[in-house]
Amino acid sequence: MAIGAFSAEVVEDVTGDATDKAGAGQMRRRLGRADLRAVPEARRALRELLRQWGRPGRSEIAELLTSELVTNALIHTDHDAVLTATVSPRGLHVEVRDFVGRRPRPRTTSDDSTHGRGLLLVQSLADAWGVRAHGVGKAVWFDLDGGLT
């Protein structure tokens, strides 16, 4: 489903219902190369997924961290990326896969810099996070525990 001029293609958009036995849902979106319009759309889609899951209490943190990972993938690579978010009773898992093998690193910045703080936010606010290599590229991910209320 495309919305307006948004170029991110929905690869899969399956959301669990709060009455599902497993209570799980998943969202997956392909993000167009250097298309920063994908950032607010990813936040909206994640917000909707969390609303249907019935545990929106930490959705602001989830949205912030997701937008950081999406922005990093789109700014620091010259390729498409894939965003996947999965919710279950155990928690939320979000990952952004890109097709560049260079691994990101949290870095300190000067107080007046507006860049370089994204992974520091992820490191500070997520319950767990990391970088996993794929055949071509990597996935940067974070988890928020099932205490999302």
N, C-alpha and C positions, 0 to 999 in steps of 0.2 A: 504494500500500500504506500503510495507516495502522497505527501501532503503538500500542495502548492508547488513551489519550486524546489522543495527539499529533495536532494538527490540521493539520499540514503535509501537503499532498497531494503525492504523487509524480507529477509531470507526466511524467517520463521517467526511467528508471533503467537505463541501459545501461552495462555495464562491459566493458572489453576484457580479454581473456585474455592472460596473459603470453606465450603462444605465438602470439598474433596477429602477423601480419607487421608491421602498423603499431604494435602495442603500445599503442593508444590506448583510452581509455574515457571515458565521460561520466556525470555524475550531474546531474540537474536536479530541484529541489524548489520547490514553491510554499509560501511561509511565510505563515501566517495573521497578520493584523493584530494587533500587540502581543502575540503569543503567544511568550513567552520560553522556553516548553518546547521550541521549535524549535532553540534554541542547542545543547544537548547532543546532540540527535538529528542535527543537521547535522554535528557533530564525529564522531559514531559513523559516519555514512554516508560521510564523507570518509575516515576511517580504513580502512573496508572497501574503498573504491575504491582507495586507495593500497596496501593489502595485496595485492589482486588484481593490481595493476600490477607488483608485485614490487620496488618501491623505497621502502620505508617509512622510511628513515633520517631524513628530515626531516619526517616526518608530524606530529611534535609542533608544529613551527613552523607547518606548514600548518593544523593544527587550531586553534591559537591565533589566527592571523590570520583564519581563516574565522569563528570565533566573534566576533571583534571586528567584522567587517563585518556579520554577521547581527544582532548586538546593536544596532549603530548604526542599521541600517535599521528595526528593530522599535521602538526607543525614540524615535528622532527623526522618525518619520513617523507618520501615522495611516492607513497603508495596508498592503496586502499587499506582499510582496517575492518575488523569485524568485532562488534560489541556483543557480548553474551551476558545476560543476567539470569540467575537462577535463584528462586526462593523456595524454601522448604521449612518445615518446623525447626530444623537445625540452624537456619539463618539465611543470609544472603551471600551469594558468591557472584562477583562481577569480574569479567576479564575483557581486555581489549587486546586482540591479536593483530599484529602488523607483520609486514613481510621484509623487515630489516633486522639483521642479526645483532646489531649494536645494542648493548644492554644499557638501560638508563641507570643513573645513580642519583640519589638525593645529594644536593649540594647546598652549601651555605651561600647566602647572597648578602650583598650590602643592604643596609636598611632602606635605601632609596630605589632599589631594583624592583621591577614589577615582574620579573621572570625568575624561574628557578625554584619556586616554592612548592610546586604541585606535589612532587613525591614526598616532600617533608610533611605536607598535610596528610597524605595517604599514610605515611609511616606513623604519624601522631594519632590519627583518628580511627584507623581500621583496627580490628581485633587481630588480623593477620594480613600480610600482603607479601608479594614476591614477584619474581620474573622467572618464567619457564621457557626454555628454548623449544622451538618447533623446527621441523625440517627446514623450512625457509622462514626465518623470522623468529618472533617471540610472542609470548602472551604476558602482559602485566596484569596482575589480579589483586583483588582484596576481598576479605570476608568481614561481615558484621555478624555477630552471633544471633541466635534465635531469640534473644531478649528484646527484639524489636517490638515495642508495644506503644 
